[in-house]
Amino acid sequence: MNYQPTTLDVLSLAKLLKREPAEHKGNAGKVVLIGGASGMAGALLLAGNACLHLGAGWTILEMLDPASAHAAVDNPELMIRLATNNIHEMLVITKPDVIAIGPGLGKSVLASQYLEEVLASKKIPLVIDADALNLISESDDLLAHLKKRNSDFPGLTVLTPHPGEAAKLLKITTENAQANRLDTIQKLVELTQSIVILKGQHTLIASPQQTPLQCLAGNPGMGTGGMGDILTGSIAAIAAQGIRHHLNLWQATGIAVELHATAADSLVSKGIGPIGLTPSETILEMRALLNKLL
């Protein structure tokens, strides 16, 4: 008998993010997002915009591309800095509440150094996406660092692979990864000991402590570049607020996944998409839906 995962239904938990009148940006958390190599700055900007609009108190972008490490005119609220070789010092001084790495990261030596450093970071939530996942798939050392982090700090790391990235981590083909998605996510959890989101139609989430949940919301309009980046930024924002609003990383991940897909469906119901649905539109719809839940 085939096991059927439980349907993801956690948006009611978003009410815990409701802010008291005297709260300040420190209560909403400080997020550092790392990526944006040459030619891929847009990925980090999308993740940053999602993080900003989903409520993080500070959104700081560590941009690897020097040509893109300047103020964003459209979103001056984003704190954009040129990535530094003094990674450990940067993290010590910045004191982030949440770190996300991967959108537009590339696979340079500096990218690997950033990933190694954040895997050794203190007891804070960490979101790993895109090329950060590809780097782990190509390095036994980075995989070992990931496993050690999860042994030291269980429940504080989430991976967000699409089927191709999942296949690379498991050393199988994308077709095999898609053939039995439930088996794929369970193997990813076993391999990495992380919370895992397997993106795609009926996105799955699972962890060493939780059996798989399946998101039934979402539509084909989400199959466009940048949708994964905004999910990463959204998880980071909700996790940052969750630190002081009684939500753990597993719960924050579930809220972000369901909110992301529900927002895309909401836009399609209004005649926006599915063809031509953009991540930027989805960010604003996510914000609107989140505020209605409070």
N, C-alpha and C positions, 0 to 999 in steps of 0.2 A: 504494500500500500504506500503510495507516494505521500510524503508529509507536505501539508499545506501551511505555509507561514501565516501567522496572525496578521490581520490588516493593521497598518499603522494608523493610529487615531489618538494623537497627543496634543492637538492644538489647544485644548482646554487648559493645558499647563501654562500657556503663554500669559495667562492672567497673573501669574506670579511675577511677571516683569513690570507690573504696574508700579509707578514711582510715587513715593511720598512727596509732599510739597517741598520739603527742605532738602531733597536729594540734589547732589551736584555731579559733575562729570566723573569724579572719582568713584562714585557708586556704580557707574555704568561701565567702568573698566577701560584699561589701556591695551590696545591690540597692535602688535607689530606684524606686518605682512611682508614677506620677502620674495622677490622675484623680479620680473620686468627686465630680462636681458635684452640686448640689442635686437630691435625688430619685434619685440614681444611686450613692450611696455603697456599696451592696451589691456592685456590680461590682468596685470597687477592693478591698473586703474579701475577696472571693472570690479575686482575683488574689494578694492578699497571703497568704491562707491557703495557697494552692497553693505559693507561693514558700517560705513557712515550712516546710511539711511535706515539700517536696522537697529541703530541705537547705541553703538559703542561710544564711550565717553571721549576717547582719543583714538584716532586711526592714523597710524604711522606706517608709511611705505618705505621699505629699504629697497631702492631701485638700483639694479645692477647696471643699467644702461646710462652712462654719463650724460648722453644727449637728452635723456628724458627726465633726469633728476632735477626738476625745477617745479615751481608752483604751477598747479593746474588752474587755469583761469576760470573754468566752469565750476570747479569745486575747490575753492581756496581753503576749505576746512580740512582738506587732506594735508597731512604733514609729510612731505616727500623729501627723502634724504638720499644722497648717493651712498650706495653700499660701501662698507669699509672693510679693510683687511683686519682691523682690530675688532673682530666679531664679539669675542668674549667681553671686552671692555664696553662695547656698545650695549650689550644686553644687561650688564651690571648697572650701567648708568641709566638706561631707559626704564628698567624694572617693569617689563610688560606683564600684564595679567594673563594674556593669551598670545600665542604665536601661531601664525599660519605661514606655510612655506610651499611654494610650487608654481603659482600662476606665472607663466612666462619665465620660469627660472633658468631654463637652459641647462646644459650639462658641462659647464666650464669648471676649472679648478676651484674658482671662488664659490661657485654654486655648491660644489661638494663640501667645501670647507664650512659654508653656512649650515648645510644640512647636518654635518657631523656635530657642529657646535650646538645646534638647537636640540638634537637628540640627547645631548648631555645636559640640557638645561634643567633648571630646578623644577619643583613640583607645581607645574602649571599646565593647563590644557594646551595641546598642540594639534594643529590640523595639517595634514600632509597630503598634497595634491600634485597632479600633473608630473612635471619632470622630476620633482623630488621622489615620486614613486618609481619613475624609471631609473633614477640613480640607485635607489635601494635594490631594484631588481638586478642591477649589474654589479653589485658589490656585496660580497659575503660579510665584509666588515661593517658596512652600514646596516645590513639586516641584523647583525649581532648587536649593534648599538641600539637598534629599535627594540629588540627583544629585551635587552637589559633595562631600557627605560620602562617598558611595560611590567617588568618584574619588580622594579623599584617603586613605580608609581602606576599601579593598575587603574584602568579606566580613564586615563588622562591623555590618550592619543587616539585620534581618529584618522583613518585613511579613506580617501574618496576616489577610488579608481573607476574609470569607465571600463568596459569589457577588454579593450586592448591593453590597458595598463594592468588589469587583473591577470590577463594571459601572460604578460611578461613576468610578473611576480611569481606565477606558478609554473613557468617554463612550459606552457602549453599554447595551442593556437587560440586565436580569438573565437573561432567557430566552436571549439570545444568548451571554451569558457561560457559561451552563450547557450550551448546545448542543454546544460543543466545548471542554471544560475544558482539554485539553492545549494547544490554541491560545491559550486565555485566559491560562494561566499563563506561556506563553512570551512573550506580548505584555506582560504585567506586568513580567517580568524585563527585557525590552528597554526598557520605558518608565522603570523606576525604578532599574535596575542594582543591585537588592537581591536578597538571598535572599527568596523568596516562598513562603508556604504558602497554597494555595487550599483552604479548608476545604469540607467537605461529604462526601457519600458518596465513598469512596475518595479521601481527601485527597491532594493533590499537593504536593510541594515541589520547588523548582528554584532555580537561581542562575545568574549569568553564567558561572560556572566549572563548574557541574554540570548534567547533563541531568536531566530530571524523574524523580522517584521517586514511587511510588504506594503509599499505605498501604491495605492490604486489610482491616485490622482495623476494628472500629467497628460501631455498630448504630443504629437509629432512635431509641433512647432518649437519644442524645446531642443530639437536636434540642430543646434546652430552654435558656432564658436562663441565662447564666452559664458554659456549657461553654467558650465561647471565652475568657472571662476567666481560667479556671483554666489553659488552655493557655498563655496569655501569662505567667502567674506561673510555670508550670513551666519554660518555656524560659528565663526569667530566672534561676531558681534553678540549673538545670543549667549554664547558661553561666557563672554566677558561680563555681561550683565548678570548671568546666572550665579557668578561667584558670590555676589552679595544679595541675590534674590532667590536663593534656595533652589537652584536648578543645577544638576550635575551635567557633565559633558554628554552622557548618553541621552539625557532628556533634551538638552539643547540641540543635539544632532537630529533627533526625531522631529522636533518642532521645525527646524530649518528645512529639512527634506520635505515635510508635508506642506509647509507654507510656500516653498518654492514651486512645487507642482500645482498647488491649489491656485496660486496667483496666475500661473500660465493658463489654467483652465478658465479662470475668471476673465482674463483678457480675451480669450477666444469667444467666450459667451457674449462679449460686447462687440464682436466683429473685428477684433484686433488679432489677426493671425487665424489659423496656425501658420500659413505661409507669410514670412516676413516678420514674425514675432521676434523682438529683440531682447537681449538681456537687460538693457537699460530700462525698457518699458516694464519689464518684469520686476526689477528692483522697486520701482515706485508703487506697483500694485502690491508687492509684498509688504511694503511699509503701511499702505492703507489697510490691508487686511489685518496686519498685526495690531494696529491701533484699535480696530473694531473689536478685537478679542480681549482687550484689557478691561 
